[in-house]
């Protein structure tokens, strides 16, 4: 179910508009100011923003300019000032339509239908089963036929057949939200709402209100009742990304919801029954997050009934060729052109700390740089990639060494892993490694640690 954010400070207009939008099959949220809107956009990446151009803390133009041009978010401007139309002429490519107030309801419904169809094409009509044709293999919007991805596809299919909580683990850019969409659309809830929220993008003082809702007068500025994401996702799926960024007191509330299947809005006294399938994700190692106090242990066990690990791109480099060709096809459009073997080899040698998202961005830049050339070659990539550096990860096993690793490198990695395990405690590290503290300091100096 597509999601809409209405950004308008008119307390009569927003609720009325929200009802129209909801009747067209959208979930809705509201913001009265730019300050309120920015975290909600970052947290939920809405399918549509209905934006008033004149806001208490600034101009709607500021918001339009900050929306990523590659975002799937549509923008509709509503205004009582016709002159604003001319003011945003330079941004017309970013604006789907302008609707003068009072809004033409039929025109709005027509726009909502287009957006709804587009969202359905993106998600609901996707074939969430493994397909292989020639050198191209895919599973929904995932591309790749490596063994790690085959395992992920299998786990997603099994998760879709159940209704248990799923915990997605993986570095940034590995496709955790894609996996959440896949689980939802393979489940019995596929025709119900799917809401995605980035817990790390919501300010700490707002996250309780945004997730669980609030009653009018619950706090300063709460001038009307507000349904949180849990209520709006009722009967469907709620995806909470970066769950380890949720404050501990909110984790306690979340645990209560999972145990009682009900919630209480901030400032409320009544329990509200909810039916939500919860999918969570983290880019941290979850057990380390528990040890470090970022995730409640009892909540972790509730969330990780069915864990799925998304592999980093450096662990599935055999998929890079298929991914690159796919991105050239969808991003290059009319300028798509072949890539040299040397360029492909360069991409395979890079460790991709930003994973598939970084690869997509690199391919898009290369397509732009190669507009006047016949092929995409190494020089279209090399200035953007720091080939000599590889990002370490919570998910890499520092002791996972291949044949050919030198003794010195193996010793260095063992020392690093042991130090990390004891949080930098050198005496404990030396004792565990069976060497003197002096020897440990000499090794640290030798390896520039």
N, C-alpha and C positions, 0 to 999 in steps of 0.2 A: 504494500500500500504506500503510495508516494506521500511525501511529507512537505508541508508548507509552513514558512515562517512569515507572519504578518508584522511588519515594522511600521507602527503608526501610534501616535500619542492620543488619538481620539478614542476615549473610553466607550463611546456609543458605537462608533463605526467598526472598530476591530471585532467585537463579539458578533455583530450582525454579519460581517463579511466572513468570519470564521464558520458560521453555521452554513452559509452557502457553499463554502469550500468543502466542508465535511460531508455535505450531502452528495458531493461529486466523487466521494470515495477517498478523500485525502485525510490524513491526520494533520492537526494544526497546532501551532504554538504562536505566541505573540511576544513582541518587545516594544517598549514605548520609546526607547532612545537608541542611539548608535552604540553606546556603552553596553546596553543590555543585549543588543543584537549580535555583536562580534563573537562573544563566547558561544552563543547558541549556533551560529553558523559554523564555527570551527568544530563544535562538538557533534553536530548532527548532519552537516553537509546536505541541507534540504534540497529537494527537487525543485522547489519554487520559493522565491521571495517576493511577496507583494509589499512594495515599498512606497511610503509617503516621502516626498522629496524635502519637505520642511519639517525638521525634527527639533526638539528642545535643545539638543546639544550639538547640532551641526546640520550639514547638508547631505541628503541622500546620495549625492554624487560621490562623496567620500567612500561610502560603502560600496558602490558599484565598482569603483576603481580598485578596491581591495579584493574583489572576488577573482579567484584564479581563472584565467581565460580558458584553461583546460577543464574547468569544473563542469559537472553535469547540471549545475544549478541554473534554472531559468529565472529571469527577473521581470516582473510586471510593475510598472510605476503607476501609482494612483496619486492624483493631485487636484487641488481646487484652484491651482494657478496655471492656466494654459501656457503662460510664457515659459514655464519650466521645460516644455517640450522642445523649444528652441535651444535652451541652455544645455540639454543633453544630446544634441544632435551628433556631436562627435563621438558619443558613446552608444549610438543607436545599435551598433553591432552587438553590444552586451545586453540590450534591453529587448525583450520579446514584444512588448506592446505598452502603450500609454493609455490609461483609463481615467478620463476626467471624473471628478466627483460631482454629483452622485454617480456611482458606477453603473454602467449598462450591464445588467445581470446576464442577459443572453450572450453578450460578447465575452464576458468573463467565463461563462460555462463552456463556450466553444474553445477558449484557450486552455481551460482546465482539462478538457477532453483530449486535446492534442498532447499535453504534458503527460496525462495518464497513459495514453497509448504508447508514448515514447518510453516511459518507465516500464510498462509491461513488456515492450520489445526487448528492453535491456535485461530484465530479470525473469519474468514469468515465462516467456516463450523460449528462453534458453534451454537447450537440451542438456540436462544435468545427468549425462551418462558418458562413459568414456567413448571417444571416437578416434579412429586412426585412419588416415588416408595418405598414402605415400610417406613422405618424411614428416608430415604434420600430425600431431596427436594432441587432443584437447579433452577437457572435462569442464563443460560449461565455459566460463571465462578463463579457466586455467589453461595454460599451454605447456606441453612437455610430456615426455614419455619415459623419464628416468625412473629408476627403481624407487627413490625416495618419494616421488610424486605419485607413483602407482599406489604406494602404501597410503598416502594422504587421500587419494580418491576413494580407496576402499573403506577407510575409516569414515569419511564424510557420508558415503552411502549407508553405512550401518547406523551412523548417528541420525540420519534423516528418517530412518524407519522407527526410531524410538522417540520418546518425549523427555528424555533426561537432560540435565544440565550439561553443557559442553564447555570445556576450557581450551581455548586455542592459544598455543605458545609459539612464539617465533619473533625474530627480529623485525624491526620496522622495515616495511617494504616487501614482506614475504607473502602478503595476500590474506591476512587474517579476516578482513571484512568480506572478501570474496568467499572465503570458506564459510563464514557465518551465513551469507546469502544462500550458499549452496545447501547447507543443512536445512535452512528454513524452507526452501523451495522443493526439497525432497520430502518434507514432512507433511503431516495431515493439516498443518496450519498454513499451508502455502497461500491460501486465498485470504488470509487474515493479515492484520498489520505487521509490518517489520520495521522497527525503529532502531537506529544505530546512534549510540551516544559515546563520545570520547570523554571519559571521566577526568582525564588530565587537562582538558580544555575548558572545563567549567570552574569559575572561581570558587574557592573553598567555602565562602559564605553563601553561595547560591546553590550548591550541589544538592542539598537536602530538599530545597523547594523544587528544583528542576526534576529530581527523580521521584519524589514522593508527593509533591503538590503542597498547597497551603490554603488555609481558609482566609477569608477577608479579615484584616486586622491582626493577622498572626505576627506581623512585624511592621516596622516603619516602611511605608510604601506599598504594602499589600492591600490595595484598594478594591480588590475583587478576588473571588475564589479562583484557584488555579489547579488544573489537573496536571499531575506530573507524568513523566514518561511511562511509569508502570501502568497507570490508569489508561493512558492512551494506547498502550500496547495490549490491552486486555483481549484475550482469546488468541493473540498472536505471539510474536517473538520479539524479545528485547535483547539487543546486542550491546553490552557494556565493554567498550575497548579501554585498554590501560587500567584494568581493575585495581592494580597495585597503587595507583595514584589516588584512590578514593580514601578520604580521611577515615581514621579508625572509628570515630563515633558513627559515621555513615555506614561503615562495614557492619557495625552492630545492628543498625536498623535493617540493613539488607539481609542479614542472617535471620532476623525475626520474620521478615516477609517470606523467606524461603521455608521457614518452619511452620508458619501459620497460614500461608496463602492469603494473607490480608495485609493491609497497610493502614496507617493513620496519617492523614495530612498534617503538616505543621500547623499548630494552633487548633487542631480538631480534637474531638472526643469520641468520634464514631469510627469503628473498624470497617474498612471497605474490602470486600472479598475480591480477589483478582485471580485470573487464570492466565499466566504468562510463562512461556518457555524461555528460559534464560540461557544466553550464550555469552561468555566472557572471554577476554583476551588479555594477554600481557606480553611485553617484549623483554621481560625479566625472567630468569629462572624461578619458577614459582616457589620451590622449596627454599631457595636462597632468600626470596622475598619474605617468607615466613620466618626464617632465622633472623633476618635483619629487622623484623618488626614492621614491615610494610604491608603484610597481609595476615589477617587472623588465621590461626591454624584450623579452627573449627569451620570457618567460612571456606577455606581452601578445600577441605574435604567435601563440602557441600557443592562447590563449583566444579570440582574435577572428577565428577562421576564418570565422564567420558572425555579424557584429555586427547588432544590432537596436536602434534608437533609439526609446524610448518618449517621445512628445511631452508637454510640460507642458500642463495644462488650459487655460492662457491662450492656447495656440497652437491650441486646438480648441474655442473657445467655442460654436460651433454645436451641440456635443454637450451643453451644460449643461442644456437643457430636458429632453432625453431622460433624462439621468442623474438629474436632480432628481425627475422623475416616477417613475422606477424606485426610487429610494431612499425616496420617500414611500410607495410601494406595499409595499416589503419591511420598512420600519422603522416605519411608522405603524400597520400591522396594523388593528385595529378603530377606531383614531382617525384613519385616513387621511382627508384632506380636500383640496379644491382649493386652488390657490395663485393669488394675484392676479397680473396682468400686471406690476404695479409691482414686486412681489417678485422675479419672474423677471428683470426688467430690472436690478434691483439686483445679482442674482447674476452677470449677464452683464458688469456693469461692474467687478466685483471681479477681481483678478489671480490669486487662489488660489495663494499660495506653497506651500501644503501639498497642492495638486493634488486629485485625486479623493478621496483620504482626508479632506482638510479639508472638501470639499463634503459628503461623507457625514456627517461629524460635525455640520456646520452644519444639515443637513436633519433629522437626528435630534433635535437640540436644539429646532429650530423646531416639530417635531411635538409635542414635550413641552410647549413653551410655548403652543401653540395648542389644547390639549386642550379648553378651555372656549369656544373661538371657532369661528365657522362657517367661516372660511377662514384660510390661512396668508398673512400679509401682511408688509410690509417691516419692521415693528417687531419681528417674531419673529426677524429676522436681524441687523438693523443694530447692535445692541449687541455682537454677537460679531465683527463684521467691521470691520477697519480699512480703510475704503474708500480712504483717501488714500494708503496705502502699497502698494507692489508689490515683491515679493521679486526680487532679481536672481538670476541662475543661472549656473552653469558652462556651461549648454547654450544660453543666450541669446547671440546674436551682438550685441555692443554696438553694432555698426555697421549692424545690420538696422533701417533707418528707413523709416517709411511716408511717403507724400505728406502734406505738412502739417507735417512737423517743422521747427521754426524753425532759422535759421542758428546762433543761440546754443546751442540744445540739441544740434545736430549737432556743433558745435565742442567743447562740453563732453564729449560722449560719445567723440569722437575722442581727446581728451586723456586721459580715463580709460582707454580701451582701450590706448593707447600706454604709459602709465605702468604699467599692469598687465603688459603684455608684457615690459617691462624691469624688473619687480619693484621699482618705485618709484625707479629710477635717473633723477633729474631731468636731469642733464647729457645723458645719452644720449637721453632723451625729447625734450628741446629740439632736439638735433642732428637727430634723425629727423624732427621736425615742421618743421624749417627755420626755427626762431625762436630768439631769444636766451634765455639762462637767465633773465634779468631779465623778459622778456616772459612766459615760462612762469609765473614766480612771480606776476606780475600777473594772469594768467588764472586761476590757482588761487585767488587771493584773490577775484577777481570772481565766480567760480562757487561760492564757499564750499567749496572742496576742500582 
